[in-house]
Amino acid sequence: MFLICVFSIQAQKLKISEKISIRNDDGYEILGKINDMIYLYRDRPESYQIQTFDKNMNLKWTKELELEKRRVRILHLVNRQNRITLLYQYKNKGNTYIKLREYDPTLSLSSSDTIMVMEQRPFSPNWIVYPSQNKRVLAFENVEKSTRFEGFTFDLNTKKIIWEKTLTPSDYNRNINHHQTLVGDDGSLYIITDYDNRKLARKDTRFKIFKYHPKTEESIEQNIHLEEKLWFDAEFALDNLNGSLLAGGLYSERRTSESNGIFYLNAPVNNLEQYTLEFTAYDEELLKNLLGKEVQNPHTVKEVSIQDVILRRDGGILLVAELNKKFTRQNASRFNNAYRDYASFQVDYYYEDIMVISLHPNGQIHWNKVLHKYQYSQDDDAIFSSYFLLKTKSSLRFLYNDEIKSENNVNEYIVIGNGQYERQNLFSTAGEEIRLRLKDARQVAGNEIIIPSEYRLELRLVKLTY
């Protein structure tokens, strides 16, 4: 759990980079910090670039990643152990290659390895990569095969494949019942599937855990029956410290369009059948605080999603859920040309209160809190909405835009280990020509984050230091 401490409000420092045009970019990613330099990856139409910024957020250099082909498929890009590690795939003479390249802080190539070569197939492999909690182990899955798992795990330290298998979980169809895939720090694989999540079949509503461990080369399956309840939303996480597979979720009594409470799962990875599963209905005080109106009967929450499952050191979790909804509506105005009559549509996004629930390892509630906010935007895919979670040893900081507009205040909630919290205003964006994508920020130190800003197709990086 978090350490309990007294609140201390300290001044924050902001550093903002110059504007970078991203009009033609396909994407970008903040890679973090190496030797006090911030690294930014950019996917451009004709190249892949790395840019670095100094401690004052001045652009220092721009370099291209020189690869075998002009366009490849980037699978995984990570900053670890003061190196940039890149994994990608490309085709050559009908064969598919998976390659690994490592670069030093100056972007000089330090190693290049071919991980795998797949001979010509009717359909090109479609690889997805799952990193372990410590980022050392990667699981690769070829999702071309929907009824089985075809893949391998790879150790970034030794640069060797740990195991390579085709696994066939029972009743598995990735396109229908796949819920989540996780990989352990030891190279073990967990595939979570879900079945019969509907009212008429709720006696059979369940999750299934499929585990493969490379040391024993055994596959184990364990059903988690939901006691005639339905699941509304659920997220699983591996607790490598305590040797458990955990899940936090929202459940429904009657229909999947509404939730009636929370559930918690704790399954020891070495003995999955000895799992703990606890359900707790929403209490009236929580619902009044969350919904701000007279509580309906039965107690339900509809437009809500799980955003984070945070591991506690004692084996419990913090479950973070957020009210959010989207409406699509037709505008009154219409236009037409010689051939067709068109109607324009507008999408409204609402991201509202955050619900934080702390759960003990036995599934009992430690505390629950509601952090109030209200965010509304139109036609922006909600990229400026929601929050960023800054984790420290003593607290959690929920940073968010108070309003979704070009000039607004950035606020935060500081939550400590016993559930006490405080809200404060951090800074105003007035006059800076920035719009912060806070949920896409990157924590680079215990007291420092880098926030991307997009304003009129120009990117700026904002460094916030506490």
N, C-alpha and C positions, 0 to 999 in steps of 0.2 A: 504494500500500500504506500501511498504518498506520506512523506513526513509532514507533520503538522507544524505550521510556522505562522508567525504574525505577518500581516500584509505590510509591504513597504513599497510605496509608489516612487519610482525613480524616473528621472528624465530619460527620454529616448532620443536617439540620434538617427537622422535620416540622411542617406546619401543617394542621389539619383543620377543614373547614367544619362548620356546624351541620347537623342532619338535615333532609332534604327528603323529604316523602312523594311516592313515585312509584307509589302503589297503582293509580292510574287512567291513568298515562302510557302512551303507545304506544312511546316510545323517547326517547333523549337522545344527545347527542354533545358532547364537549369540543372547542371550536373553537380553543383556544389562547389566546395572550396579546396584548393591545394596550395599550401604555402602562402596563405593570405591572398590568393588570386581566385576570383570567381570564374567558373567555366560555364560557357553557354554553347549548346549544340544547336545548329540550324540546318534544317532540311530544305535546301534550295533546289530550284528546277534542274540545274546542271551540276550541282555539287553538294557535298556534305561538308559543313564548316564547323570549326571550333573557334570561339572567340573568348578572350580573357579580359578581365577587368581588375584593376588594382583596388586597394583598400578604400580609395576615394571614388570608386566606380568609374574611373576613366578607362576607356578602351585601350588596351595595350597592344594586342596583335590579333590578326585573323589568319587562320591556316586551314587548308583543305585536307580532308582525309583522302589519300590516294589509294584507291581500291582497284581490283581486277577489272571491274566494269564501271561505266558511268553511273548506271542505276542498279542497285542491289536492294535486297529486302533486309532492313535492319531488324534484328531479332531482340537484341538486348544491348544497352549502352549504360555503363555504370562507372562511377568514380569510386575506387576502392584502393586502399593501401598506397595512396599518392600516385595512382596510375589511372589512366582512362582505358577501360576494357570494352572492346567492341566485338559483338558476335553478329554475323550476318550470313545470308544465304544468297546464292546466285546459280544460274544455270550455264553450263558450257558443254556443247556437243551432246545435248540431251540429258546429261547427268546433273544432279543437284549437289552443290557443295555447301557445307557449313564450315565457316572459317572463324577463327579467333585472332584478334590483333590487340596488342597492348602497346600503349604509348606512354612515354615519360611526361613530366609536366611541361616540357617544351614542345610536345607533340612529335617528338622523334620516335620512330618505330623501334620498340625494344624486343618484340617477339611476334612471330606470325605462325599460326598452326592450322592445319586442316583437321577439324574434329571428325567429320564424316563425309563420305561420298555415297550418294544414293544413285544407283544406275537408273537408266531411262525408264520412266513409267508412263502409263496412259495419261495420268493426271499429276501435275506438279505437287510435291509435298507442301503442306501448309502448316508450318511449325508455329507453336505457341510456347513461350518460355515462362516457367514459374520459378522465382527465386526463393531460397530458404530465408529464414529469419536473419541469419548472420551474413547473408549475401554470398556465401562461399559456394554453395551447391545450387545448381540449376537443373530443373527438370524440363526436358523437351518433349512435347507431344505433337505428333502429326495428326491433326484433326481431320485429315482426309478420310480416315477410317472411323465411322461414327459408332460402330458396334463393338469396338475394342480399343484398348489403349496401345498405341504403337509409339515407343519412345525410349528415352534413356536419361540418365542423370549424369552430370558432369561436375567435376571438382575444379574450381578456378585456381586453387593453390597448386595442385599437382598437375593440372592441365591434362587430366585423364578421365575417361569415361568410367564411372563407378559401376554401372550396370546398364544393359540394353536388353529390352524385353518387348514382347507382344503379350499383353495381359487381357484377359477376357472376364471382367466382372459379370456376374449373372444378371440377366434382364437389363443389360446396359445399352442405352442408345443416347449418345451424346447430344443429339439434336432434340431429344424429348425430355430426358430426366436428369441430365447432368446439372449439378448444383454448384460444386466448387472442387478445385484440385489444389492440394497443398503438398509441399515437400519439406521433410525434416532436415535439420542440420546434419543428421547422420546419413542422408541419402534415401531415407524411407519415403514412400509415396502413399498419399491418401486421396482417394476419389470419393466424394460425397455425392450421392444421388438422392432424388426424392420421388415418391410414388403416391398415387391415389389421394391427392390433396383436393378433394371435393366432398361436398356435404353427404352425398349418398354413399360414399365409400370410406367415410372417416374412421370406421373400425379398422381399416387397413392403412390409414395415413401414416407414413413413416419416412425417415431418412435411412439410408444404408451407407455404412462406412466400409469401403474396400481398402485394405492396407497391404502393401507389399514391402517386405524388409529385405535388403540385399544380403545381410549376414546369414540369415536362415533360409533365404530364397523361398519363403513361404508366403502365401496369400491368405488373408483372413477377411471374412465378411461379417459385419454385425449390424443387425436391424435395430433402429431406434424408433419404437412405436410411440406415437404422440397421444396415447390414452384417449382416443376418440375426439381429439381436437384437430384443428387445421392450423397450418402455419401461414402467417401473413407475410413475414419477412424474417430472414435468418442469415447470420454470418458465422462462419467457423474460423478458428485460429488455433495454431499449434503453440502450446506452451512448452518450449524445449527445456526451460529451467525446472519445471515440476513434472515433466513427462506426461502431459495430458493433452488430449484434443478437446478444446472448449468450443462452445457455441453460445451465442446470445441471440434471442429472437423475440418476435411478437407472435402471439397465437390468436386464433379465432375460435369461437364456440359454434357458430352457425354458418358463416359465409366468409369467403376469402376477400371480400371487399371492405372488411372492417376488422379491427383488432380489439381484443378484450383484455389483454394483459401481456405479460412478458414470460419467457421461459429461458432456462439456463441448463446447459448440458456440460458435464465434466466426465470424460471417458479416459481412464488411464491407458496410455498407448500400448503398454505391455499386457493389458488385461481389459480389452474393450468391453467385454460383457458385464463388467462390474461398474457400469456407468451410473451417474447420478443425473436425474432429470427432474427439474422443479418448475412448476407453473405458479405464477402469482397474478391475480387479477389486479387491474388498475384500482387504486383506492380513490375515494371521492375527492379528497383534498388535492391529490396530484392532478386529477382531471379538471377540477375547478381552476387550478393554477394554470393548466395547459390550455384549456379551451376558453376560459374567461366567460363562461355562461353557466346556466343551470345544467347540471349533469343529466343526460338522458338515461333511461333505463331500457335495456341493459347498458352498462357503461361501455362505450365504444369510442375508438379513435380511428378515423378513416385515412386521411391523406398524411401518411407518416412513413418514413424510410429509415432503416438502420444505416448510419454513416460510419460508425467506428465501433470496434470491439477492442478495448484497451486492456492489456494483461496487467493484473496486480501481482506483486512478488509472492503473495501467499497462495496463489492459485485461483483467486477470484478474478472478476472482470469488472470493468466499467463499460456499460452499454450506453452508447450515444445514438439517439434517434432525433430526427428533424422533421417538423411539419413542412410539407411542400406539395404543391399541386400545380397543374398546368391546364389552361383552358385555351381552346382554339375556337375562334369566332369569325364569322364573315362580316366584313365591313359593309356599310351601307352603299358605298360607291362601287360602281361597276364600269367596265370599259369593254369595248369590242373592236374587232377589226373586221375585214371583209368576210372572214371565214368562221370565227368563233366569238362567243360571248364569254367574257371572263369575270370572275368574282375574286376579289382580293381577300386574303385571310390574315388574321393577326393572332399571334400566340402570346398569351399572358402567363408569366411565371410568378409564383408566390413561394418564398422561402421564409418560414416563420420560426416559431419557438424551438429551442433545443431542449430535449429531455435527457438528463444524465442520471443513470441509475447504477449505484455501486452494489455489487453482489459478492457475498462471501463464497468461499470454495464449496460450501454445501448448498448453494443456491438461494440462501435467505438474503433478503434485502438489507443492506447496511444503511443506505440512505438514498433518497432520490431528490432531485432538484429540477426546476424548470428555468431556463435562461431565456428571457424574453427578447425577441427582436422581430422586425417586420421588414421584409424586402420584397419589392415588386418591380418587375421589369417587363419589357415587351420585345419580342423578336430578337433576342440576343443569346438564345440557348442557355440562359441563366449562368453565363460564364463569370459574371461578377457577383453572383449570389452565394449563399451558404457561408462557410467559415473556414479558417485555417486553425489547426490545433498545434500549438507550440508546447512541447513536452519538456519539463525540467524535473530535477530531482525532488523539488518541493511543491510543484503545482502544475496544473494544466491551464494554458491560456487559450481561450477561444477568441480569435480575432475575426472581425467581420465589418463589412461596409454598412454603415447605418442606413444609408439610402443608396439606391442604384441610379446614380446620375454623375455627371462629369465632375461636379464639386460636392463633396460630402465629407462627413467625419468617419474616421476609422475608430471603432470602439473595441474593447475586449472585456471578457469575463475571466477573472482569475479564480480558479477553483482549487482548494487545498484538500488534504487527505480525509478530513472529517466531514466534507461536504459544504463547509462554509465557502462563500464566494463573495466577490466584490466586482462591480462594474466600473470601468473608467474610460474616459475619452483619451485616445492616444495622440491623434493629430488630425489636422484638416488637410484636404487635398486642394483647397481653393487656390487658384492662380498657378498651379503646377502643371496643368495639362496632362494629368495622369488619371487613368481608370484602372483600379487594381483588381487583378484576378487572384484574390486572396486564397481561394481553395487550391490554386496551383502553385503556391509559394513553396519554397524549399528551406528547411531548417539546416543551417550550416554550422551552428555552434549552439551551446546551451542558452546563449543570450542573443542570438542573431539569426535573422531569416532574410531571404532574398525573394522579393515579390515581383512578378511580371506585371507590367502595365501596358494595356493596349488602348491607344487613343488615335483615331483617324488613321488606321493602318500603320501606326508607328509603335515600336516596342521600346520601352525603357525598363531598366532593372532598378528596383528600389531596395536599398539595404536598410533594414531596421535593426538597430542595436539597442539593447536595454542597458 
